[in-house]
Amino acid sequence: MDLKQPIGQKHLKSYFKKTIQNGRVPHAQLFVGGMGSGILPMAIAYASELLCNHYDEDSPERKLCAQKVRKLAHPDLHFVYPINKKHASTRPEISTDFINEWREFVVKNPYASLFEWLQHLGIENKQGSIKVYEAAELLKTLSLKSYEGGYKVVIIWAADKMNTQCANKLLKIIEEPPKKTVLLLLTEKEEQILSTIHSRCQKLHFAMLSEEDIANELVQAKGVELSLAKTIAHRAEGDYNKALHILEYNEEDAEFEAWFIHWVRTAFRAKGNKAVISDLLSWSEQIASRGRETQKKFLNYCIEVFRQAMLKNYTADSLLYFVADDPSFKMEQFSRFVHQNNIFEIVESLERAVYHIERNGNAKIIFGDLAINLTRLIHRKELI
């Protein structure tokens, strides 16, 4: 993978080329952006340029080097990513124990999400993390000379999942980096990166992809007809991974839609009817029985639908893309209940629920409180 291959981000590609040409490559860089914006494929492409640049252009050595990077098998390219134990074991597990799964995952779709990675490992009911053993292993690895005499590159994917001990140990590498070593930290949640690490990294923000770039990629890479590609690109909101999900039809979204519709309809019935509260609590128990990553994904789905409803209410139809598969759910009717006097509190309640789920809160309590709170908010009248 070279810098031509990642979708869009032309200004960043130009920047990366200049840093290599001028010999001014920052040893620690923080890539901030959504996974669907291409932070991982860009990091791999950048690593390929760094690792293979000392070979002559079009030489067999350079082609072989690029091929090894493309297969994620270059000896001077190292990956760290969130994991969790699949089986009980006394030996600490690290990223390299899952390297075959990682290669399969990235080769299939480098724009995929953390949730999809945990699904790929078969541990979506657990939360992935990067523990202190990773940093200790990196210290050993980076103390050795590079195999091919050039750079050594470390890509830390979902770096916000580092625990405090790991982050503090990694700080030593960042403060005193081995010669010709580049660390690329990739995150969707910049605020969760340890401040001492954040301040020592060259920070690069990845904008969401343009509709044109996504549509062109769908046409060229997936053979999608242009008009359909444009429709999907509009709905994807700058996220290529989301575009792929729309294209392939994500069955999970159908399940989320059913949960959402049942929730809001029960909330409407709950006004003045205390007996319906038990239905809301049953609904919350159903969601609470699922894995935490699924719960978070559902909450983000809800945020998206409520925002779409508000846009519909204020006739911003050019920004709409949500279409329910259930023909009985009419966005035109539902949107009348989502307005300026409740949307902020609705979204805040959903985001707060995500926050507590991430911190291992009691899911039954979190979703029970959320279900009852929505009943109050959805019946609030709009101020004129």
NUKE-881593 format. One record per residue (C-alpha): x, y, z; residue in three letters. Coordinates in steps of 0.5 Angstrom, whole numbers. Example, Ala and Ser with C-alpha at 12.3 -4.5 7.8 and 13.67 -1.06 7.14 Angstrom:
px:py:pz:type
25:-9:16:Ala
27:-2:14:Ser
This chain:
px:py:pz:type
0:0:0:Met
3:7:-2:Asp
0:14:-1:Leu
-4:14:-7:Lys
-8:8:-5:Gln
-12:11:2:Pro
-18:15:0:Ile
-18:22:0:Gly
-14:26:5:Gln
-10:30:-1:Lys
-7:35:4:His
-4:30:9:Leu
-1:25:3:Lys
3:32:1:Ser
5:33:8:Tyr
8:26:9:Phe
11:26:3:Lys
15:33:4:Lys
17:30:11:Thr
20:24:8:Ile
24:28:3:Gln
26:33:7:Asn
29:28:12:Gly
24:32:18:Arg
20:26:20:Val
17:27:27:Pro
19:21:32:His
12:21:35:Ala
5:23:31:Gln
-2:23:33:Leu
-7:21:28:Phe
-14:24:30:Val
-20:22:26:Gly
-25:16:25:Gly
-23:10:23:Met
-28:11:17:Gly
-24:17:15:Ser
-18:12:14:Gly
-13:13:19:Ile
-10:6:19:Leu
-9:5:11:Pro
-6:12:11:Met
-1:10:17:Ala
1:4:13:Ile
2:7:7:Ala
6:12:11:Tyr
10:7:14:Ala
11:4:7:Ser
14:10:5:Glu
19:10:11:Leu
21:3:11:Leu
22:3:3:Cys
25:10:1:Asn
32:8:2:His
31:3:-4:Tyr
32:6:-11:Asp
25:7:-14:Glu
22:1:-18:Asp
28:-3:-16:Ser
26:-10:-14:Pro
28:-9:-7:Glu
23:-3:-6:Arg
18:-7:-9:Lys
19:-13:-5:Leu
19:-8:1:Cys
13:-5:-1:Ala
10:-12:-2:Gln
12:-14:5:Lys
9:-8:8:Val
2:-9:4:Arg
2:-16:7:Lys
3:-13:14:Leu
9:-18:15:Ala
15:-13:14:His
20:-14:20:Pro
21:-7:22:Asp
13:-6:22:Leu
10:-7:29:His
3:-6:31:Phe
0:-6:37:Val
-8:-6:38:Tyr
-13:-7:43:Pro
-14:-15:45:Ile
-17:-19:51:Asn
-16:-26:53:Lys
-20:-31:49:Lys
-19:-37:54:His
-16:-37:61:Ala
-9:-37:62:Ser
-4:-35:67:Thr
1:-32:61:Arg
0:-25:59:Pro
-3:-24:52:Glu
0:-19:47:Ile
-2:-16:40:Ser
3:-21:37:Thr
-1:-27:39:Asp
-6:-25:35:Phe
-2:-22:29:Ile
-5:-27:24:Asn
-12:-25:26:Glu
-10:-18:25:Trp
-7:-19:18:Arg
-14:-22:16:Glu
-18:-17:19:Phe
-14:-11:16:Val
-13:-14:9:Val
-21:-15:9:Lys
-22:-8:11:Asn
-17:-3:14:Pro
-23:2:15:Tyr
-26:-2:20:Ala
-28:-1:27:Ser
-26:-3:34:Leu
-32:-7:35:Phe
-31:-10:28:Glu
-24:-12:31:Trp
-27:-15:37:Leu
-32:-19:33:Gln
-27:-22:29:His
-23:-24:35:Leu
-30:-27:38:Gly
-30:-23:44:Ile
-35:-17:42:Glu
-38:-18:49:Asn
-31:-16:52:Lys
-28:-9:52:Gln
-21:-9:48:Gly
-15:-6:52:Ser
-8:-5:51:Ile
-4:-7:57:Lys
3:-5:60:Val
6:-12:57:Tyr
5:-9:50:Glu
10:-3:52:Ala
15:-7:56:Ala
15:-12:49:Glu
16:-6:45:Leu
22:-3:49:Leu
25:-10:48:Lys
23:-10:40:Thr
26:-3:39:Leu
32:-4:43:Ser
34:-8:37:Leu
37:-6:30:Lys
32:-5:24:Ser
33:-11:20:Tyr
33:-8:13:Glu
38:-2:16:Gly
32:4:15:Gly
27:6:20:Tyr
23:2:25:Lys
15:4:25:Val
10:2:31:Val
3:3:29:Ile
-1:3:35:Ile
-9:3:33:Trp
-14:5:38:Ala
-9:8:42:Ala
-14:11:47:Asp
-15:4:49:Lys
-8:4:53:Met
-9:3:60:Asn
-5:8:65:Thr
1:4:66:Gln
2:2:59:Cys
1:10:57:Ala
6:11:62:Asn
11:6:60:Lys
10:8:53:Leu
12:15:55:Leu
19:13:56:Lys
20:11:49:Ile
17:17:46:Ile
22:22:51:Glu
28:18:49:Glu
26:14:42:Pro
31:10:39:Pro
35:12:33:Lys
30:12:26:Lys
24:10:30:Thr
17:13:29:Val
11:12:33:Leu
4:13:30:Leu
-1:13:35:Leu
-8:13:32:Leu
-15:15:36:Thr
-22:17:35:Glu
-22:19:42:Lys
-16:25:43:Glu
-19:27:50:Glu
-17:20:52:Gln
-10:20:51:Ile
-5:21:57:Leu
-4:29:57:Ser
4:28:57:Thr
4:23:51:Ile
-1:28:47:His
4:34:49:Ser
10:30:46:Arg
7:28:39:Cys
6:32:33:Gln
-2:32:32:Lys
-5:31:25:Leu
-13:31:25:His
-16:27:19:Phe
-23:30:16:Ala
-28:26:15:Met
-28:24:7:Leu
-32:28:2:Ser
-38:25:-1:Glu
-34:25:-8:Glu
-28:21:-6:Asp
-33:16:-3:Ile
-37:15:-9:Ala
-31:14:-13:Asn
-28:9:-9:Glu
-35:5:-9:Leu
-35:6:-17:Val
-28:4:-18:Gln
-26:-1:-12:Ala
-33:-5:-11:Lys
-36:-4:-18:Gly
-42:0:-16:Val
-47:4:-21:Glu
-45:11:-20:Leu
-52:14:-18:Ser
-52:9:-12:Leu
-45:10:-10:Ala
-47:18:-9:Lys
-53:16:-5:Thr
-49:11:-1:Ile
-44:16:0:Ala
-49:22:2:His
-52:17:7:Arg
-45:15:10:Ala
-43:22:13:Glu
-36:22:11:Gly
-35:15:14:Asp
-32:9:8:Tyr
-33:4:13:Asn
-41:6:14:Lys
-41:6:6:Ala
-39:-1:6:Leu
-44:-3:11:His
-50:1:8:Ile
-48:-3:1:Leu
-47:-10:4:Glu
-53:-9:9:Tyr
-52:-9:16:Asn
-57:-14:19:Glu
-55:-11:26:Glu
-58:-5:24:Asp
-64:-8:23:Ala
-64:-11:30:Glu
-62:-4:32:Phe
-68:-1:28:Glu
-73:-6:32:Ala
-70:-4:39:Trp
-71:3:37:Phe
-78:3:34:Ile
-80:-1:40:His
-77:3:45:Trp
-80:10:43:Val
-87:7:42:Arg
-87:4:49:Thr
-85:11:51:Ala
-91:14:48:Phe
-95:9:51:Arg
-92:10:58:Ala
-95:17:59:Lys
-100:17:64:Gly
-100:9:64:Asn
-96:7:70:Lys
-97:-1:67:Ala
-93:1:61:Val
-87:2:65:Ile
-86:-5:66:Ser
-85:-6:59:Asp
-80:-1:59:Leu
-76:-4:64:Leu
-77:-11:60:Ser
-74:-7:54:Trp
-68:-5:58:Ser
-66:-12:61:Glu
-66:-14:54:Gln
-61:-9:51:Ile
-57:-10:58:Ala
-57:-18:56:Ser
-52:-16:50:Arg
-45:-15:50:Gly
-42:-8:52:Arg
-40:-6:45:Glu
-46:-8:42:Thr
-50:-3:47:Gln
-45:2:45:Lys
-46:1:38:Lys
-54:1:39:Phe
-54:8:43:Leu
-50:11:38:Asn
-55:9:33:Tyr
-60:12:37:Cys
-56:19:37:Ile
-56:18:29:Glu
-64:17:29:Val
-66:23:33:Phe
-61:27:30:Arg
-64:25:23:Gln
-71:26:26:Ala
-69:33:28:Met
-67:35:21:Leu
-73:32:18:Lys
-77:37:23:Asn
-74:43:21:Tyr
-74:41:14:Thr
-67:40:12:Ala
-69:34:8:Asp
-62:35:4:Ser
-58:32:10:Leu
-63:26:11:Leu
-61:19:9:Tyr
-65:15:14:Phe
-70:10:11:Val
-73:5:16:Ala
-74:-2:13:Asp
-80:-2:18:Asp
-86:1:13:Pro
-90:2:19:Ser
-85:7:22:Phe
-86:14:19:Lys
-80:19:20:Met
-85:25:18:Glu
-90:23:24:Gln
-84:21:29:Phe
-80:28:27:Ser
-85:32:30:Arg
-84:30:37:Phe
-76:32:36:Val
-75:39:37:His
-70:44:40:Gln
-73:44:46:Asn
-71:36:48:Asn
-66:34:42:Ile
-60:37:47:Phe
-62:33:53:Glu
-64:27:49:Ile
-57:27:46:Val
-54:28:52:Glu
-58:22:56:Ser
-55:18:50:Leu
-48:20:51:Glu
-48:19:58:Arg
-51:12:58:Ala
-45:11:53:Val
-40:14:58:Tyr
-43:9:64:His
-43:3:59:Ile
-35:4:58:Glu
-34:5:65:Arg
-37:-2:66:Asn
-43:1:70:Gly
-49:-3:71:Asn
-53:-4:64:Ala
-60:-6:67:Lys
-60:1:71:Ile
-57:5:65:Ile
-62:3:60:Phe
-68:3:65:Gly
-66:10:67:Asp
-65:12:60:Leu
-72:9:58:Ala
-76:12:63:Ile
-72:19:62:Asn
-74:19:54:Leu
-81:18:56:Thr
-81:25:60:Arg
-77:28:54:Leu
-81:25:48:Ile
-87:28:51:His
-84:35:52:Arg
-88:41:48:Lys
-84:45:43:Glu
-83:52:45:Leu
-85:57:40:Ile
